[in-house]
Amino acid sequence: MNVYLVGGAVRDKLLNLPVKDRDWVVVGALPQDLLEQGYQAVGKDFPVFLHPQTHEEYALARTERKTGVGYTGFECFFGKDVSLEEDLSRRDLTINAMAEDDSGNIIDPFNGQTDLQTRQLRHVSDAFVEDPLRVLRVARFLARFDEQGFSIADETRKLMRHIATSGELQHLTPERVWTETEKALLEPSPWRYFEALQECGALAVIFPELSSLFGVPQPPKHHPEVDTGVHVMMTLKAAKALMAQPKNIDKEQTVAILFSLLCHDLGKGLTPPEQLPSHPGHEDISDLLSKKVCQRLKAPNPVKRLSSLVARFHTHSHRAFELRPSTVMRLFEGLDIFRRPETLEHFLLACEADAKGRTGFETRDYTQADYLRDCAQAANAVHAKVLVNLGFRGETLGTELRKRRINAIGDIKKSYVRETP
């Protein structure tokens, strides 16, 4: 049997990028051949094995035939007579359909190296249309390689539009849509994922609430970019820039912050035409829609929670200097920062990205964040234990604690020069 390194490892090696995962294809073998050598079978739908020492994935060369709808409607064939080229031909993009033998020779039957040089994301064959998930995957690769100057080939865009209008995307499970979207949010240019899906019509199928924001106007005074969908994309870019600074934010939190920005203005898509370009009361509607979207996509609970909070309270942050101390206290109670102090930083990062995700506002200071941090620190410095020692109990303890925290916030407000956000 012959073993070849395939897919992303070959692609990234040729791009001089770090190779994170290595996948292998085995040609001229049967499952029993690998089992006898100590490989562990892990594939359910097709033969995939883990190497006994490296635990890397080794798959038998296979072909596929479309038998039903959606991305699961395939029948898999494998055997000693399946060639490497046949296996590579079933892959999505030419840059992912290359292999390397044990001598370092590149096997490239679909000109993936040429597309690497010209920075093109191009489908391997017309069989691309058989798997609707590939629309999301191509968009995700654009989000990954946008900084390297990649774009989607025109003929591939055409096929993506065809899939979007065929009804096949409706057969994608929420879990698969969420998985691809979550991965895209962790790529260097996540906004390119959503822009690509919007351009081909797929966003209107999998995330119609977001798609409907494109073309919706906002007041030019506050939003020179005008288009609400464009603004939301700009907030993702602003958030990634803020996260590039030293911050203790993990992948799960990154996804929650970025997804909250996708949801924070969803209510503007339902503003009555006679009220445009203003959007009164869009916060509560955005909150309801964010919950609906998160439920439909089966998003994790941290994503649901932060998306709801940012949708409901982002304008409170922008107007922080105008708020009464009691209103700031209600904001903190809504965010539940006294039990979950980490929420404040994630909320403020999203709000700062919202403020900077506007044409001409990208480098402006967002002093509201520092102000709210100082207010929170002052409120947190008022401890219930001190009041208990003073004799407060039960309901009076809670009332007095809240009163003193509001007073502490008021002291911070007095120390700040009043500014217009």
BELKACOR-V155480 format. One record per helix or strand of 2 or more residues. SS is the DSSP state (alpha for helix, beta for strand). FROM is the first residue (numbers start at 1). TO is the last residue. If there is no record, write none. Layout:
# BELKACOR-V155480
ss:SS from:FROM to:TO
ss:SS from:FROM to:TO
This chain:
# BELKACOR-V155480
ss:beta from:2 to:6
ss:alpha from:8 to:14
ss:beta from:23 to:27
ss:alpha from:31 to:36
ss:beta from:40 to:41
ss:beta from:48 to:50
ss:beta from:57 to:60
ss:beta from:62 to:66
ss:beta from:74 to:78
ss:alpha from:84 to:89
ss:alpha from:94 to:96
ss:beta from:99 to:100
ss:beta from:106 to:107
ss:alpha from:112 to:118
ss:beta from:120 to:121
ss:alpha from:126 to:130
ss:alpha from:133 to:148
ss:beta from:151 to:152
ss:alpha from:154 to:166
ss:alpha from:168 to:171
ss:alpha from:174 to:185
ss:alpha from:190 to:200
ss:alpha from:203 to:206
ss:alpha from:208 to:211
ss:alpha from:228 to:243
ss:alpha from:251 to:263
ss:alpha from:266 to:270
ss:alpha from:273 to:275
ss:alpha from:282 to:297
ss:alpha from:301 to:318
ss:alpha from:320 to:322
ss:alpha from:325 to:335
ss:alpha from:342 to:356
ss:alpha from:367 to:380
ss:alpha from:384 to:389
ss:alpha from:394 to:415
